[in-house]
Amino acid sequence: MSGSDPGNDPRLPVWFKTKLPSGERFASLKNILSSRGLNTICDEAKCPNRGECWSAGSATFLLMGPVCSRACVYCGVGSGSPAPLDPAEPSSVAEAVAALGLKYVVVTSVTRDDLPDFGAAHFAQTVSHIRSASPGCRVEVLVPDFMGDSRGAAVVLRSSPYVFGHNIETVEALFPEMRPQGDFSRSLRVLESAKSIRPGQITKSGIMLGLGETDAQAEAALSALRAAGVDRVSVGQYLRPSRALPPPRRYVSPDEFQDWERFARSLGFTWVKSGPNVRSSYQADLDG
């Protein structure tokens, strides 16, 4: 999910309060990323959990630059014409993972519709480099929809990621408004194709609430993910990354998020994270 900074809305409910980033581990990770010119979705999307995650030595690497070829209404990542790929990035990410001694890494990217393979090979190279440099490290990928081309998923899956993820982000009815360059059915096909190509592959998706969806629409979206064979799901609150983007249409209470977790588990998801500040990479290394 595309994160956001709670500080952008002074009227936020009290349950959104998070600790400011601090600690030796946080500083070390930030220095290593900066020295290698690497990007993280933690910073680009202003995730409210970056203090907690970075202090614990966990981060989600953002591949292929900080500029996305799409412009989703809710997202804080910059959009426009992306720069050419950095061929050294896969090895740089692997070096950073090894230097930090990470045991679980999430690798995501901006959407690169400008590339012939939509960035699939770059993902695969990064996973392969990480696995080579840190054999004990589990790698989770969070990929774009590859414009519905299952060959992109196949290329990534050949690198044997531990988890293959793709976020739907919102309910089907809101795609035209919030994700005009996306397609709900296409996103489901990406997840279905992963199971078809690599039976037994753990798949994962995420959805934000508070964008204007109804409970029935959210229930339908989660049910569609399960029907597509998705194993893991995150459910979080949309928070605008900047005041230039639309504010949430409502704030979902912690009690409601507990209800959503119970509903998701009743559908058969084996891993569920549901809460106001939950993002798809949050506590990704924890089971259950």
C-alpha positions, 0 to 999 in steps of 0.5 A: 500500500502506498503509505502516508505521513499522519502529520499531513492532517492535524485532525487525525484520530489519536490512534494514528500517533507514531514514534519519530524515527530514531535509534542506532539501527535506524541511523545505520540503515539510513546511512547505508541506503544513502551512501548507495543511492538507494530508494525505499518506499518507506520514504517515498510514500512517507509510511507512518511505520518507517521509524519502527521498521527502520529501527528494527532493521527492516525496510522495503526497497524501491527499485527503478527510481523514484518516478512512476509512469502512472499517477494514482490519485492516492499515491505520494510517489512522484509521477512523470517520465522515469529515468533509464534503469540503473544496471548496478541497482540489483547488486547495490540492493544486495550489498545493502542487505548483506551489510545490514544482515537482514533476514527478510527483505521486501522489494517493490518498485514504481510502475514502469509501463515504459519498459518492454518487460515492465521491469520484470527482469530487473526484479528477478535480477535483484532477487537473485543478487540478494539470494546469492549475497545473503543465502539465508535471507527471505525475499518478498516481491511487491510487483506492478501489474505488468499490464496483464502480461503473465510473462512478467510474473513468470520472469520474477517467479524464476528467481524464487521469491519467498512471497509474490505480492501485488496490491489491489489497493482499493475496491473494484468500483473505485479503480476508475477514480483512484487507479485510472491506469489500472484494472481490478480484473487485471490485478487479480490475474497477476495474482492468479498467474503466480499460482498457476506458474509456480504452484505452492507460491505464497501470494499476497495483496493489500487494500486501503480503506477510507477512500469511499468504499462501502463495507460490501465492496470491501468484502467483495474485494477481499473475497475476490482475492481469496478466490484468486488463491491469495494467501496473505492480505494487509488491510490499512487506512488511506492517509494522504501523503501530502495536502495536494492529494485528497483527504480520507473520506472517513477514518476506520476505527481500530475496532473496525479493523479487528472486524476486518481481520476476523472477516479476512481470516474467515475467508481462509487467508493464512496471514492477515495484518489489519489496522490503521497504520498497517501497510503491505510491508508492515511486519511482513517477516512475521508469520500469522 
